[in-house]
Structure formats: C-alpha cells, structure tokens
Amino acid sequence: MRTLVFLFLAAMALSVSAGTQLRGSFTQGGVVFGKTAPGARIVQDGEKVPVSPQGDFVIGFSREAPEHSELTITLPDGSLERRDLKIARRDYDIQRIDGLPERKVTPKEEDQARIRADQAAVKKARARLDQRIDFLQGFMWPARGRITGVYGSQRVLNGKPKWPHYGVDIAGPVGKPVRAPAAGIVTLVHPDMFYSGATLIMDHGHGLSSTFLHLHKILVHEGQRVEKGQVVAEMGASGRVTGPHLDWRMNLRGKRVDPQLLVGPMKSE
C-alpha cells in the first residue's frame, strides 16, 4: 500500500502553458484532466479528444502505455501547441487466486454465446460519448474496506495465467452500500453476467465510465442520473468470485485506467 501511495503522489503533476493546463497522473493507467481555450481542438496520439464548450477535457493512458504520449492542441486562432507527455512506467504484481469454480475459469462451449452477449452489452454501454463534464467534480471511493486486488496485476486463476486485473477490489459483506464515485448517467444494469455477475455501468462524461462488478443488488435503472455519493447498489458475491467484494473499474474511450489514481489513499472506516 505504501508503494501505491508513493506512486499516487509522484504521478500527480501540473503542467501549465499559455493555452493549456494539465493535472493528474502521468503514469500507466493514469487519467489527466485538462483546461484549454474554448474552441480549441485536441488530438492525443492521433486520436481526437472531446473538448467541452468551456475548454475542459480528459485524457488517459493504458496499462501498457509507452513512455511518451503526444498531445496536439490547435487553438482557436489556428496556432499549434505540441506537448510531449512523459508517462511513468509501473511494475505490476502477480496475483494468484485459487478455489474458483472451474467452469468460471475455463468456460464450456455452451457458455460462449452468453459471454459474447455480455461483452457486446458492456461495449455498447461504454461507447457513450457526450459533453457532460461530471468528472470535474472529483471522485470518491464507492465503498471502504480491505483492498484485495489492484489494477494491472497479472491474474493466475486456479493455476492458469489469465488477463490482467483492471480494477480495484474492495472486500466487504454482502449488502454493503455502494455509492456513485461521481455524478453520471447509468448506461447498463445487468442482473447476472457470466464472469461479473450483477453489473452496473455509469458514464461520467467524455467517455469516462465506472463499472461495478459482483453486486448483490442494483438500486438504479438504465438512463437514470445519479449524484456523487448516492447509494446505487449493494456489494455482493455474484459471478466469478471466491468471496463478497466490489470490483470497481474505469474506462476512458477504450482505455482501461486505474480508479485508485483518481481517489488516492482510502481513509479508514
């Protein structure tokens, strides 16, 4: 945990220029919030970045992001500003989890259609892209408890290497309240996905979304607006788990980013 706290503090930075300000975590899995001149256009590594009418925007870096990321800002007067962002490299742990139902580790052929349908629903929910800037209000922990899994760690399930873990796991009892980490719009409510069980996704604007997995009960509906701190679900043990916990993940326009870098160290309950 001390290493993560150091990473969080070291990665937080402020970059200021005549036209653009950047603040956030310049590291793999990090998220950076920006402010530029209204009407400016921004491109990150060849991809267009949404900019609000007020000049607000958000960018991020994937788990395996290279050392440099190029940001190109075209200001309203036509002048260009290029920023070479240096991205800190992270070392990821290996996490071994045993005791999972074997079918959840190696699905049977009849499970594949269900898994593909789940993946399509999640992809659609995360594809929302609008001008809301709910992310500017900052983020809070959706629940407090013992952290049992962190972003980026390589997962070995029942002895079999699998995909890295892309969220933060918070242990707690079934029924513990789960709160919205920031305001947003609910884009997915699913009662039972193959891997993630009861699943909830909410969008915070500009393609930045939170996903909550393994829930016991979901207390909101698709299309509903929720406010920061509002109770939206109950912690559970559905899907592929060995015990009750909340798996909180965040995505930014196709990039899997680290929720812990947005909230910092967890205060004790």
Secondary structure, DSSP 8 states (H G I E B T S, - for coil): -HHHHHHHHHHEEEEE-SS-EEEEE-BTT-EEEEE--TT-EEEETTEEE---TTSEEEEE--TT--SEEEEEEE-TTS-EEEEEEE-B-----EEEE----HHHHS--GGGHHHHHHHHHHHHHHHT---S--GGGG----SS-S-EEE-TT-EEEETTEEEEE--EEEEE--TT-EEE-SS-EEEEEEEEEETTTEEEEEEE-STTEEEEEEEEEEE-S-TT-EE-TT-EEEEEB--SS-SS-EEEEEEEETTEEE-THHHH-S----
